[in-house]
Amino acid sequence: MKRSFWYGIGALLLAGTCPAGHLQAQSLSGVWQGVETDTGEPDAVWPAVLRLQKSKGTDLFGVLYQEVGGQPHITVTFQMQGKRTDKGMQLDHIRKLNETGRTRNSYWCDGSITFTYDASQEKLTGHATYRPVGDCDVGTFTFYRIKLKSPATVKAGTESTIRVSGRNVMWYADAELKQPLNTGNTYRTRLNKTTTFYLTQGYYPTSQSPVVPITIQATGTVAKATPKPAPPAPAPPPPARPDTVRPDTARPAPAPPIIAPTPVVLPTVLFKVGTPEPAAGRPPRPRPAGRRAQGPARRAHSRFGLHRPRGRARQKPGALGAAGHRREGLPGESRRGGRPHQHHRVRRQPPAFHFAQCAQPARGSGGSEVARPVFSSDSAEPPKPFGM
């Protein structure tokens, strides 16, 4: 009887450690991401996504999505159905649900796939046997899925490590994948409330690659941090005593004022406001009656000695010479007759008089040339000499 009792205990222990029982306890439902390869085509890959659900008993069903590596526009979707096995599961291709990028010479292989499940890595390794269509013969599948491997509950306000399975895992704070948080299978963080993370795999990604949400619950209350008291303000330094004040050596001291031993007497300066007085011993110069004030034009004529002789007949207003200027005849020459008088043209410029050199000598002067003024037509008559 004792022997039978110990036999019963051993049978229970063996059943508890049996891999088949352990695999039956594990659920293979979820989304798996991976790739198919072919030993006959080492450079060819077909990224794939397998979605599974549990049916009645040990039955499974789902869909298998595949695309051609480097040509994501060529895709196919199969309906899959199968059941659990001692080491994993077996799936069969039921029918083709969708296909894109098909040509006359292209086709997809279908048949049966036997998978082996690795619970520690959440990995499926499948061996496919296809129906003999074209060059379809065998294929190899490798899938991974994201699954939480650490407790789903942590203490609020305490730093903890979250661990998941998968290949090339990326963590995000939002479902739109715009706020990245971390990369890898572990994430150490401090949570104050229940938080949901969104994870993806970078292992042969496709347009159908899933975004897996993982929710971590934070329990307990977060202890409020006690604010540290502010340090007391330092006391102001006491004022320095007058006898202990140090001299300012940065700036030079001002020079002392210079004080003369005797006061300086300034000279007395007298000023008188009034009319100017003549110098002593010199009588004032009388000014002739009727004399006009000498302006700038008269002073200019006096400077150059342009005194017109008295009694000279003046030319009538409006009478111009050949050059457009007023001219006067030479002494002894008739104003209406005689040969024409040669003279130089004079440009109009201020002041209102010009000099010209006569070509013929003045009569009665001994043959020497005499400079005669030729007046511009700007004024009606030449200026008068001083004293006229």
Secondary structure, DSSP 8 states (H G I E B T S, - for coil): -HHHHHHHHHHHHHHHT-HHHHHHHS---EEEEEEEEETTEEEEEEEEEEEEEE-STTEEEEEEEEEETTEEEEEEEEEEEEEE-SSEEEEEEEEEEEEES--TT-----EEEEEEEETTTTEEEEEEEE--STT--EEEEEEE---B-S-SEEETTSEEEEEB-SSSEEEESSTTS-SEEEESSEEEEE-SS-EEEEEEE-SS--TT---EEEEEEEES---------------------GGG-----SS---------SS-----------S-----TT-------TT-----HHHHHHHHHT----TT-----TT---TTSS-----TT--SSSSS----------SSSEEEEE-SS--TTTTT---EEEEE-TTSSS----TT-
